Amino acid sequence: MTTSIASPAAAPTAAIAGPAAVIDTGRVAGLIHQLLVELGENPAREGLTGTPDRVAAWWNAFLSPDGAATATCFTESQLGGQLVIVGGLSVWSLCEHHMLPMNLQVTAGYVPDGEVVGLSKFGRIAQHFAGRLQVQERFTRQVAEHLNGVIGHEDVAVAVRGVHLCMSMRGVRMEDARTTTVHSGGRFGTDPVLSQQFLTLTTGMWRAS
C-alpha cells in the first residue's frame, strides 16, 4: 500500500481543467471503429455491431458528469467542535496515464463552525471530480479544496483509497495493491488528536467494507 500525505504547505499546482463540454460522439465512434480494425477485429461481426456507438455514448456520459452542485448548508449553532466524517463514497475514475479505470473509496471529515453541509453533496463532489482523466493524488486535493470553499474554512481532511487497474491488470499485475492519499488542512494538519481520530475512523470504515 502506498500512502501520500498532502497538506496546505505543499507547493501549489496549476488547476487542471475538466473535460470539454461538448464531445463529438460520432467522431469518437468512428475512432473506436478504426481501433477495432487495427486490432484485427471485424466491427461488422456479431457481437461488435453497434459497439463503437455504445463506447462513444459511454465516453460522453462519463466525461459529462453533473456539476458539483451548490451545497446546501444548515445552521447548527451548538455543535461544540464536533468532528463530522462522511465515508462509503465509492466513485470510478480513469487513470490518465493508461486510460484504465480506478475505483476510489472516499472519506471526508470536517469540523463544523455554525453550520453543517448536506450529506448528499459529498457524493456529488466526489463524482464531479472523478468524471475525467485523473490521478488519485490530484483528485484528493481537488475534493478537499472544493470542500474548503463550501465549508468556508480549511478544517477539512480527505482520505482516498484507490484500486488501480493500471496496476492490477497490467504491469506488475498485483491485484491486492491499494493506494492511499490523505489531504489534511487547517486543524487536521496541526492537531494530532483530531488527525488521529479521523484516520482511525477512516481506516475502520475501510476494513469493514
Biotite code that builds the C-alpha atoms (Angstrom):
import biotite.structure as struc

atoms = struc.array([
    struc.Atom([0.000, 0.000, 0.000], chain_id="A", res_id=1, res_name="MET", atom_name="CA", element="C"),
    struc.Atom([1.288, 3.459, -0.894], chain_id="A", res_id=2, res_name="THR", atom_name="CA", element="C"),
    struc.Atom([0.372, 6.388, 1.346], chain_id="A", res_id=3, res_name="THR", atom_name="CA", element="C"),
    struc.Atom([0.767, 10.001, 0.279], chain_id="A", res_id=4, res_name="SER", atom_name="CA", element="C"),
    struc.Atom([0.203, 12.836, 2.752], chain_id="A", res_id=5, res_name="ILE", atom_name="CA", element="C"),
    struc.Atom([-0.658, 16.264, 1.363], chain_id="A", res_id=6, res_name="ALA", atom_name="CA", element="C"),
    struc.Atom([-1.071, 19.466, 3.343], chain_id="A", res_id=7, res_name="SER", atom_name="CA", element="C"),
    struc.Atom([-1.614, 23.159, 2.567], chain_id="A", res_id=8, res_name="PRO", atom_name="CA", element="C"),
    struc.Atom([2.144, 23.673, 2.984], chain_id="A", res_id=9, res_name="ALA", atom_name="CA", element="C"),
    struc.Atom([2.822, 21.713, -0.190], chain_id="A", res_id=10, res_name="ALA", atom_name="CA", element="C"),
    struc.Atom([3.784, 23.676, -3.284], chain_id="A", res_id=11, res_name="ALA", atom_name="CA", element="C"),
    struc.Atom([0.670, 24.739, -5.213], chain_id="A", res_id=12, res_name="PRO", atom_name="CA", element="C"),
    struc.Atom([-0.002, 23.143, -8.567], chain_id="A", res_id=13, res_name="THR", atom_name="CA", element="C"),
    struc.Atom([-1.806, 24.549, -11.552], chain_id="A", res_id=14, res_name="ALA", atom_name="CA", element="C"),
    struc.Atom([-5.509, 23.822, -11.706], chain_id="A", res_id=15, res_name="ALA", atom_name="CA", element="C"),
    struc.Atom([-6.438, 21.107, -14.158], chain_id="A", res_id=16, res_name="ILE", atom_name="CA", element="C"),
    struc.Atom([-9.500, 21.811, -16.244], chain_id="A", res_id=17, res_name="ALA", atom_name="CA", element="C"),
    struc.Atom([-12.195, 19.213, -16.594], chain_id="A", res_id=18, res_name="GLY", atom_name="CA", element="C"),
    struc.Atom([-13.219, 17.575, -19.871], chain_id="A", res_id=19, res_name="PRO", atom_name="CA", element="C"),
    struc.Atom([-14.566, 19.523, -22.809], chain_id="A", res_id=20, res_name="ALA", atom_name="CA", element="C"),
    struc.Atom([-18.245, 20.410, -22.536], chain_id="A", res_id=21, res_name="ALA", atom_name="CA", element="C"),
    struc.Atom([-19.127, 19.009, -25.970], chain_id="A", res_id=22, res_name="VAL", atom_name="CA", element="C"),
    struc.Atom([-17.996, 15.583, -27.196], chain_id="A", res_id=23, res_name="ILE", atom_name="CA", element="C"),
    struc.Atom([-18.447, 14.584, -30.843], chain_id="A", res_id=24, res_name="ASP", atom_name="CA", element="C"),
    struc.Atom([-19.824, 11.083, -30.263], chain_id="A", res_id=25, res_name="THR", atom_name="CA", element="C"),
    struc.Atom([-19.980, 10.385, -33.988], chain_id="A", res_id=26, res_name="GLY", atom_name="CA", element="C"),
    struc.Atom([-16.285, 11.135, -34.337], chain_id="A", res_id=27, res_name="ARG", atom_name="CA", element="C"),
    struc.Atom([-15.467, 9.048, -31.260], chain_id="A", res_id=28, res_name="VAL", atom_name="CA", element="C"),
    struc.Atom([-17.490, 6.122, -32.647], chain_id="A", res_id=29, res_name="ALA", atom_name="CA", element="C"),
    struc.Atom([-15.529, 6.369, -35.877], chain_id="A", res_id=30, res_name="GLY", atom_name="CA", element="C"),
    struc.Atom([-12.246, 6.236, -33.971], chain_id="A", res_id=31, res_name="LEU", atom_name="CA", element="C"),
    struc.Atom([-13.389, 3.178, -31.998], chain_id="A", res_id=32, res_name="ILE", atom_name="CA", element="C"),
    struc.Atom([-14.377, 1.501, -35.278], chain_id="A", res_id=33, res_name="HIS", atom_name="CA", element="C"),
    struc.Atom([-10.898, 2.228, -36.625], chain_id="A", res_id=34, res_name="GLN", atom_name="CA", element="C"),
    struc.Atom([-9.293, 0.904, -33.423], chain_id="A", res_id=35, res_name="LEU", atom_name="CA", element="C"),
    struc.Atom([-11.171, -2.383, -33.728], chain_id="A", res_id=36, res_name="LEU", atom_name="CA", element="C"),
    struc.Atom([-9.937, -2.752, -37.308], chain_id="A", res_id=37, res_name="VAL", atom_name="CA", element="C"),
    struc.Atom([-6.343, -2.030, -36.272], chain_id="A", res_id=38, res_name="GLU", atom_name="CA", element="C"),
    struc.Atom([-6.650, -4.646, -33.526], chain_id="A", res_id=39, res_name="LEU", atom_name="CA", element="C"),
    struc.Atom([-7.557, -7.244, -36.134], chain_id="A", res_id=40, res_name="GLY", atom_name="CA", element="C"),
    struc.Atom([-11.277, -7.297, -35.379], chain_id="A", res_id=41, res_name="GLU", atom_name="CA", element="C"),
    struc.Atom([-14.237, -7.003, -37.711], chain_id="A", res_id=42, res_name="ASN", atom_name="CA", element="C"),
    struc.Atom([-16.572, -4.272, -36.403], chain_id="A", res_id=43, res_name="PRO", atom_name="CA", element="C"),
    struc.Atom([-19.388, -5.734, -38.521], chain_id="A", res_id=44, res_name="ALA", atom_name="CA", element="C"),
    struc.Atom([-19.312, -9.178, -36.932], chain_id="A", res_id=45, res_name="ARG", atom_name="CA", element="C"),
    struc.Atom([-21.921, -10.406, -34.492], chain_id="A", res_id=46, res_name="GLU", atom_name="CA", element="C"),
    struc.Atom([-21.138, -9.089, -31.039], chain_id="A", res_id=47, res_name="GLY", atom_name="CA", element="C"),
    struc.Atom([-19.335, -5.977, -32.264], chain_id="A", res_id=48, res_name="LEU", atom_name="CA", element="C"),
    struc.Atom([-22.209, -4.485, -34.243], chain_id="A", res_id=49, res_name="THR", atom_name="CA", element="C"),
    struc.Atom([-23.041, -1.225, -32.509], chain_id="A", res_id=50, res_name="GLY", atom_name="CA", element="C"),
    struc.Atom([-20.035, -1.420, -30.186], chain_id="A", res_id=51, res_name="THR", atom_name="CA", element="C"),
    struc.Atom([-18.418, 1.819, -31.454], chain_id="A", res_id=52, res_name="PRO", atom_name="CA", element="C"),
    struc.Atom([-21.640, 3.735, -30.802], chain_id="A", res_id=53, res_name="ASP", atom_name="CA", element="C"),
    struc.Atom([-22.030, 2.209, -27.335], chain_id="A", res_id=54, res_name="ARG", atom_name="CA", element="C"),
    struc.Atom([-18.440, 3.036, -26.395], chain_id="A", res_id=55, res_name="VAL", atom_name="CA", element="C"),
    struc.Atom([-18.822, 6.602, -27.691], chain_id="A", res_id=56, res_name="ALA", atom_name="CA", element="C"),
    struc.Atom([-22.027, 7.050, -25.686], chain_id="A", res_id=57, res_name="ALA", atom_name="CA", element="C"),
    struc.Atom([-20.250, 5.810, -22.566], chain_id="A", res_id=58, res_name="TRP", atom_name="CA", element="C"),
    struc.Atom([-17.348, 8.229, -23.019], chain_id="A", res_id=59, res_name="TRP", atom_name="CA", element="C"),
    struc.Atom([-19.805, 11.077, -23.479], chain_id="A", res_id=60, res_name="ASN", atom_name="CA", element="C"),
    struc.Atom([-21.711, 10.141, -20.314], chain_id="A", res_id=61, res_name="ALA", atom_name="CA", element="C"),
    struc.Atom([-18.591, 9.558, -18.229], chain_id="A", res_id=62, res_name="PHE", atom_name="CA", element="C"),
    struc.Atom([-16.846, 12.766, -19.247], chain_id="A", res_id=63, res_name="LEU", atom_name="CA", element="C"),
    struc.Atom([-20.007, 14.852, -18.791], chain_id="A", res_id=64, res_name="SER", atom_name="CA", element="C"),
    struc.Atom([-20.819, 14.359, -15.097], chain_id="A", res_id=65, res_name="PRO", atom_name="CA", element="C"),
    struc.Atom([-23.276, 16.546, -13.275], chain_id="A", res_id=66, res_name="ASP", atom_name="CA", element="C"),
    struc.Atom([-21.726, 19.614, -11.720], chain_id="A", res_id=67, res_name="GLY", atom_name="CA", element="C"),
    struc.Atom([-20.596, 19.557, -8.114], chain_id="A", res_id=68, res_name="ALA", atom_name="CA", element="C"),
    struc.Atom([-23.840, 21.439, -7.403], chain_id="A", res_id=69, res_name="ALA", atom_name="CA", element="C"),
    struc.Atom([-24.379, 24.181, -4.876], chain_id="A", res_id=70, res_name="THR", atom_name="CA", element="C"),
    struc.Atom([-24.022, 22.614, -1.466], chain_id="A", res_id=71, res_name="ALA", atom_name="CA", element="C"),
    struc.Atom([-26.887, 23.068, 0.965], chain_id="A", res_id=72, res_name="THR", atom_name="CA", element="C"),
    struc.Atom([-25.729, 24.122, 4.423], chain_id="A", res_id=73, res_name="CYS", atom_name="CA", element="C"),
    struc.Atom([-27.880, 24.017, 7.532], chain_id="A", res_id=74, res_name="PHE", atom_name="CA", element="C"),
    struc.Atom([-27.436, 26.269, 10.546], chain_id="A", res_id=75, res_name="THR", atom_name="CA", element="C"),
    struc.Atom([-26.388, 24.396, 13.705], chain_id="A", res_id=76, res_name="GLU", atom_name="CA", element="C"),
    struc.Atom([-25.087, 26.815, 16.301], chain_id="A", res_id=77, res_name="SER", atom_name="CA", element="C"),
    struc.Atom([-24.425, 24.349, 19.152], chain_id="A", res_id=78, res_name="GLN", atom_name="CA", element="C"),
    struc.Atom([-22.029, 21.786, 17.696], chain_id="A", res_id=79, res_name="LEU", atom_name="CA", element="C"),
    struc.Atom([-19.228, 22.185, 20.229], chain_id="A", res_id=80, res_name="GLY", atom_name="CA", element="C"),
    struc.Atom([-16.301, 21.425, 17.904], chain_id="A", res_id=81, res_name="GLY", atom_name="CA", element="C"),
    struc.Atom([-17.825, 18.178, 16.692], chain_id="A", res_id=82, res_name="GLN", atom_name="CA", element="C"),
    struc.Atom([-15.971, 16.057, 14.133], chain_id="A", res_id=83, res_name="LEU", atom_name="CA", element="C"),
    struc.Atom([-18.112, 15.032, 11.148], chain_id="A", res_id=84, res_name="VAL", atom_name="CA", element="C"),
    struc.Atom([-16.937, 12.189, 8.906], chain_id="A", res_id=85, res_name="ILE", atom_name="CA", element="C"),
    struc.Atom([-18.710, 11.055, 5.737], chain_id="A", res_id=86, res_name="VAL", atom_name="CA", element="C"),
    struc.Atom([-17.487, 7.749, 4.305], chain_id="A", res_id=87, res_name="GLY", atom_name="CA", element="C"),
    struc.Atom([-18.550, 4.990, 1.957], chain_id="A", res_id=88, res_name="GLY", atom_name="CA", element="C"),
    struc.Atom([-18.287, 7.247, -1.093], chain_id="A", res_id=89, res_name="LEU", atom_name="CA", element="C"),
    struc.Atom([-17.250, 4.982, -3.973], chain_id="A", res_id=90, res_name="SER", atom_name="CA", element="C"),
    struc.Atom([-16.574, 6.526, -7.387], chain_id="A", res_id=91, res_name="VAL", atom_name="CA", element="C"),
    struc.Atom([-14.972, 5.385, -10.628], chain_id="A", res_id=92, res_name="TRP", atom_name="CA", element="C"),
    struc.Atom([-12.424, 7.460, -12.497], chain_id="A", res_id=93, res_name="SER", atom_name="CA", element="C"),
    struc.Atom([-9.904, 6.869, -15.290], chain_id="A", res_id=94, res_name="LEU", atom_name="CA", element="C"),
    struc.Atom([-6.137, 6.896, -14.865], chain_id="A", res_id=95, res_name="CYS", atom_name="CA", element="C"),
    struc.Atom([-4.842, 9.484, -17.315], chain_id="A", res_id=96, res_name="GLU", atom_name="CA", element="C"),
    struc.Atom([-1.563, 7.599, -17.800], chain_id="A", res_id=97, res_name="HIS", atom_name="CA", element="C"),
    struc.Atom([-3.112, 4.390, -19.189], chain_id="A", res_id=98, res_name="HIS", atom_name="CA", element="C"),
    struc.Atom([-6.819, 5.286, -19.557], chain_id="A", res_id=99, res_name="MET", atom_name="CA", element="C"),
    struc.Atom([-7.796, 2.354, -17.352], chain_id="A", res_id=100, res_name="LEU", atom_name="CA", element="C"),
    struc.Atom([-10.393, 2.506, -14.543], chain_id="A", res_id=101, res_name="PRO", atom_name="CA", element="C"),
    struc.Atom([-9.614, 3.183, -10.909], chain_id="A", res_id=102, res_name="MET", atom_name="CA", element="C"),
    struc.Atom([-12.086, 2.739, -8.076], chain_id="A", res_id=103, res_name="ASN", atom_name="CA", element="C"),
    struc.Atom([-11.740, 5.414, -5.400], chain_id="A", res_id=104, res_name="LEU", atom_name="CA", element="C"),
    struc.Atom([-13.144, 4.996, -1.891], chain_id="A", res_id=105, res_name="GLN", atom_name="CA", element="C"),
    struc.Atom([-13.515, 8.499, -0.454], chain_id="A", res_id=106, res_name="VAL", atom_name="CA", element="C"),
    struc.Atom([-13.860, 9.599, 3.170], chain_id="A", res_id=107, res_name="THR", atom_name="CA", element="C"),
    struc.Atom([-14.179, 13.275, 4.089], chain_id="A", res_id=108, res_name="ALA", atom_name="CA", element="C"),
    struc.Atom([-14.062, 14.890, 7.517], chain_id="A", res_id=109, res_name="GLY", atom_name="CA", element="C"),
    struc.Atom([-14.563, 18.419, 8.733], chain_id="A", res_id=110, res_name="TYR", atom_name="CA", element="C"),
    struc.Atom([-15.162, 20.457, 11.863], chain_id="A", res_id=111, res_name="VAL", atom_name="CA", element="C"),
    struc.Atom([-18.408, 22.461, 11.510], chain_id="A", res_id=112, res_name="PRO", atom_name="CA", element="C"),
    struc.Atom([-18.467, 26.082, 12.552], chain_id="A", res_id=113, res_name="ASP", atom_name="CA", element="C"),
    struc.Atom([-22.080, 27.152, 12.979], chain_id="A", res_id=114, res_name="GLY", atom_name="CA", element="C"),
    struc.Atom([-23.491, 25.079, 10.129], chain_id="A", res_id=115, res_name="GLU", atom_name="CA", element="C"),
    struc.Atom([-23.355, 21.603, 8.588], chain_id="A", res_id=116, res_name="VAL", atom_name="CA", element="C"),
    struc.Atom([-23.192, 20.527, 4.943], chain_id="A", res_id=117, res_name="VAL", atom_name="CA", element="C"),
    struc.Atom([-25.965, 18.429, 3.387], chain_id="A", res_id=118, res_name="GLY", atom_name="CA", element="C"),
    struc.Atom([-24.631, 14.867, 3.282], chain_id="A", res_id=119, res_name="LEU", atom_name="CA", element="C"),
    struc.Atom([-25.541, 14.062, -0.328], chain_id="A", res_id=120, res_name="SER", atom_name="CA", element="C"),
    struc.Atom([-23.289, 16.861, -1.563], chain_id="A", res_id=121, res_name="LYS", atom_name="CA", element="C"),
    struc.Atom([-20.165, 14.947, -0.543], chain_id="A", res_id=122, res_name="PHE", atom_name="CA", element="C"),
    struc.Atom([-21.033, 12.232, -3.036], chain_id="A", res_id=123, res_name="GLY", atom_name="CA", element="C"),
    struc.Atom([-21.806, 14.728, -5.786], chain_id="A", res_id=124, res_name="ARG", atom_name="CA", element="C"),
    struc.Atom([-18.494, 16.497, -5.270], chain_id="A", res_id=125, res_name="ILE", atom_name="CA", element="C"),
    struc.Atom([-16.595, 13.205, -5.476], chain_id="A", res_id=126, res_name="ALA", atom_name="CA", element="C"),
    struc.Atom([-18.448, 12.171, -8.640], chain_id="A", res_id=127, res_name="GLN", atom_name="CA", element="C"),
    struc.Atom([-17.802, 15.545, -10.253], chain_id="A", res_id=128, res_name="HIS", atom_name="CA", element="C"),
    struc.Atom([-14.024, 15.343, -9.900], chain_id="A", res_id=129, res_name="PHE", atom_name="CA", element="C"),
    struc.Atom([-13.922, 11.629, -10.755], chain_id="A", res_id=130, res_name="ALA", atom_name="CA", element="C"),
    struc.Atom([-15.638, 12.075, -14.134], chain_id="A", res_id=131, res_name="GLY", atom_name="CA", element="C"),
    struc.Atom([-12.490, 12.857, -16.105], chain_id="A", res_id=132, res_name="ARG", atom_name="CA", element="C"),
    struc.Atom([-9.000, 11.573, -16.822], chain_id="A", res_id=133, res_name="LEU", atom_name="CA", element="C"),
    struc.Atom([-7.389, 11.770, -13.389], chain_id="A", res_id=134, res_name="GLN", atom_name="CA", element="C"),
    struc.Atom([-4.652, 10.832, -10.973], chain_id="A", res_id=135, res_name="VAL", atom_name="CA", element="C"),
    struc.Atom([-5.627, 9.934, -7.427], chain_id="A", res_id=136, res_name="GLN", atom_name="CA", element="C"),
    struc.Atom([-3.333, 12.497, -5.827], chain_id="A", res_id=137, res_name="GLU", atom_name="CA", element="C"),
    struc.Atom([-4.905, 15.388, -7.754], chain_id="A", res_id=138, res_name="ARG", atom_name="CA", element="C"),
    struc.Atom([-8.422, 14.060, -7.174], chain_id="A", res_id=139, res_name="PHE", atom_name="CA", element="C"),
    struc.Atom([-7.835, 14.035, -3.402], chain_id="A", res_id=140, res_name="THR", atom_name="CA", element="C"),
    struc.Atom([-6.647, 17.641, -3.426], chain_id="A", res_id=141, res_name="ARG", atom_name="CA", element="C"),
    struc.Atom([-9.489, 18.823, -5.660], chain_id="A", res_id=142, res_name="GLN", atom_name="CA", element="C"),
    struc.Atom([-12.166, 17.314, -3.424], chain_id="A", res_id=143, res_name="VAL", atom_name="CA", element="C"),
    struc.Atom([-10.551, 18.840, -0.328], chain_id="A", res_id=144, res_name="ALA", atom_name="CA", element="C"),
    struc.Atom([-10.169, 22.294, -1.875], chain_id="A", res_id=145, res_name="GLU", atom_name="CA", element="C"),
    struc.Atom([-13.761, 22.284, -3.102], chain_id="A", res_id=146, res_name="HIS", atom_name="CA", element="C"),
    struc.Atom([-14.945, 21.382, 0.407], chain_id="A", res_id=147, res_name="LEU", atom_name="CA", element="C"),
    struc.Atom([-12.861, 24.251, 1.775], chain_id="A", res_id=148, res_name="ASN", atom_name="CA", element="C"),
    struc.Atom([-14.928, 26.633, -0.328], chain_id="A", res_id=149, res_name="GLY", atom_name="CA", element="C"),
    struc.Atom([-18.224, 25.006, 0.645], chain_id="A", res_id=150, res_name="VAL", atom_name="CA", element="C"),
    struc.Atom([-17.489, 24.968, 4.371], chain_id="A", res_id=151, res_name="ILE", atom_name="CA", element="C"),
    struc.Atom([-15.759, 28.335, 4.437], chain_id="A", res_id=152, res_name="GLY", atom_name="CA", element="C"),
    struc.Atom([-12.578, 27.274, 6.207], chain_id="A", res_id=153, res_name="HIS", atom_name="CA", element="C"),
    struc.Atom([-9.718, 24.769, 5.885], chain_id="A", res_id=154, res_name="GLU", atom_name="CA", element="C"),
    struc.Atom([-10.590, 22.408, 8.749], chain_id="A", res_id=155, res_name="ASP", atom_name="CA", element="C"),
    struc.Atom([-11.092, 19.630, 6.206], chain_id="A", res_id=156, res_name="VAL", atom_name="CA", element="C"),
    struc.Atom([-9.487, 16.226, 5.701], chain_id="A", res_id=157, res_name="ALA", atom_name="CA", element="C"),
    struc.Atom([-9.983, 13.890, 2.754], chain_id="A", res_id=158, res_name="VAL", atom_name="CA", element="C"),
    struc.Atom([-8.687, 10.318, 2.525], chain_id="A", res_id=159, res_name="ALA", atom_name="CA", element="C"),
    struc.Atom([-8.914, 8.243, -0.641], chain_id="A", res_id=160, res_name="VAL", atom_name="CA", element="C"),
    struc.Atom([-8.180, 4.541, -1.055], chain_id="A", res_id=161, res_name="ARG", atom_name="CA", element="C"),
    struc.Atom([-7.775, 3.503, -4.664], chain_id="A", res_id=162, res_name="GLY", atom_name="CA", element="C"),
    struc.Atom([-7.717, 0.303, -6.681], chain_id="A", res_id=163, res_name="VAL", atom_name="CA", element="C"),
    struc.Atom([-5.973, 0.973, -9.993], chain_id="A", res_id=164, res_name="HIS", atom_name="CA", element="C"),
    struc.Atom([-6.489, -1.423, -12.881], chain_id="A", res_id=165, res_name="LEU", atom_name="CA", element="C"),
    struc.Atom([-3.350, 0.010, -14.483], chain_id="A", res_id=166, res_name="CYS", atom_name="CA", element="C"),
    struc.Atom([-1.509, -1.760, -11.657], chain_id="A", res_id=167, res_name="MET", atom_name="CA", element="C"),
    struc.Atom([-3.845, -4.737, -11.192], chain_id="A", res_id=168, res_name="SER", atom_name="CA", element="C"),
    struc.Atom([-4.326, -5.903, -14.793], chain_id="A", res_id=169, res_name="MET", atom_name="CA", element="C"),
    struc.Atom([-1.142, -4.620, -16.462], chain_id="A", res_id=170, res_name="ARG", atom_name="CA", element="C"),
    struc.Atom([2.463, -4.004, -15.463], chain_id="A", res_id=171, res_name="GLY", atom_name="CA", element="C"),
    struc.Atom([3.203, -5.830, -12.197], chain_id="A", res_id=172, res_name="VAL", atom_name="CA", element="C"),
    struc.Atom([-0.395, -7.206, -12.076], chain_id="A", res_id=173, res_name="ARG", atom_name="CA", element="C"),
    struc.Atom([-0.771, -7.017, -8.310], chain_id="A", res_id=174, res_name="MET", atom_name="CA", element="C"),
    struc.Atom([-4.491, -7.364, -7.670], chain_id="A", res_id=175, res_name="GLU", atom_name="CA", element="C"),
    struc.Atom([-4.296, -6.637, -3.936], chain_id="A", res_id=176, res_name="ASP", atom_name="CA", element="C"),
    struc.Atom([-2.365, -3.368, -4.320], chain_id="A", res_id=177, res_name="ALA", atom_name="CA", element="C"),
    struc.Atom([-4.049, -0.305, -2.824], chain_id="A", res_id=178, res_name="ARG", atom_name="CA", element="C"),
    struc.Atom([-3.004, 3.345, -2.896], chain_id="A", res_id=179, res_name="THR", atom_name="CA", element="C"),
    struc.Atom([-3.985, 5.728, -0.093], chain_id="A", res_id=180, res_name="THR", atom_name="CA", element="C"),
    struc.Atom([-3.823, 9.520, -0.311], chain_id="A", res_id=181, res_name="THR", atom_name="CA", element="C"),
    struc.Atom([-4.634, 11.933, 2.519], chain_id="A", res_id=182, res_name="VAL", atom_name="CA", element="C"),
    struc.Atom([-5.090, 15.692, 2.380], chain_id="A", res_id=183, res_name="HIS", atom_name="CA", element="C"),
    struc.Atom([-5.090, 17.328, 5.834], chain_id="A", res_id=184, res_name="SER", atom_name="CA", element="C"),
    struc.Atom([-5.959, 21.007, 6.129], chain_id="A", res_id=185, res_name="GLY", atom_name="CA", element="C"),
    struc.Atom([-6.415, 23.512, 8.926], chain_id="A", res_id=186, res_name="GLY", atom_name="CA", element="C"),
    struc.Atom([-6.741, 21.871, 12.352], chain_id="A", res_id=187, res_name="ARG", atom_name="CA", element="C"),
    struc.Atom([-6.326, 18.413, 10.806], chain_id="A", res_id=188, res_name="PHE", atom_name="CA", element="C"),
    struc.Atom([-2.772, 19.437, 9.948], chain_id="A", res_id=189, res_name="GLY", atom_name="CA", element="C"),
    struc.Atom([-1.934, 20.965, 13.323], chain_id="A", res_id=190, res_name="THR", atom_name="CA", element="C"),
    struc.Atom([-3.958, 18.971, 15.878], chain_id="A", res_id=191, res_name="ASP", atom_name="CA", element="C"),
    struc.Atom([-2.544, 15.430, 16.163], chain_id="A", res_id=192, res_name="PRO", atom_name="CA", element="C"),
    struc.Atom([-5.508, 14.197, 18.216], chain_id="A", res_id=193, res_name="VAL", atom_name="CA", element="C"),
    struc.Atom([-8.050, 15.365, 15.627], chain_id="A", res_id=194, res_name="LEU", atom_name="CA", element="C"),
    struc.Atom([-5.946, 13.956, 12.815], chain_id="A", res_id=195, res_name="SER", atom_name="CA", element="C"),
    struc.Atom([-5.622, 10.591, 14.550], chain_id="A", res_id=196, res_name="GLN", atom_name="CA", element="C"),
    struc.Atom([-9.375, 10.443, 15.193], chain_id="A", res_id=197, res_name="GLN", atom_name="CA", element="C"),
    struc.Atom([-10.041, 10.990, 11.504], chain_id="A", res_id=198, res_name="PHE", atom_name="CA", element="C"),
    struc.Atom([-7.502, 8.402, 10.341], chain_id="A", res_id=199, res_name="LEU", atom_name="CA", element="C"),
    struc.Atom([-8.610, 5.808, 12.899], chain_id="A", res_id=200, res_name="THR", atom_name="CA", element="C"),
    struc.Atom([-12.276, 6.102, 11.976], chain_id="A", res_id=201, res_name="LEU", atom_name="CA", element="C"),
    struc.Atom([-11.446, 6.166, 8.257], chain_id="A", res_id=202, res_name="THR", atom_name="CA", element="C"),
    struc.Atom([-9.322, 3.018, 8.312], chain_id="A", res_id=203, res_name="THR", atom_name="CA", element="C"),
    struc.Atom([-12.008, 1.338, 10.409], chain_id="A", res_id=204, res_name="GLY", atom_name="CA", element="C"),
    struc.Atom([-14.586, 2.060, 7.712], chain_id="A", res_id=205, res_name="MET", atom_name="CA", element="C"),
    struc.Atom([-12.291, 0.659, 5.032], chain_id="A", res_id=206, res_name="TRP", atom_name="CA", element="C"),
    struc.Atom([-11.638, -2.533, 6.998], chain_id="A", res_id=207, res_name="ARG", atom_name="CA", element="C"),
    struc.Atom([-15.374, -3.055, 7.493], chain_id="A", res_id=208, res_name="ALA", atom_name="CA", element="C"),
    struc.Atom([-16.171, -2.644, 3.802], chain_id="A", res_id=209, res_name="SER", atom_name="CA", element="C"),
])
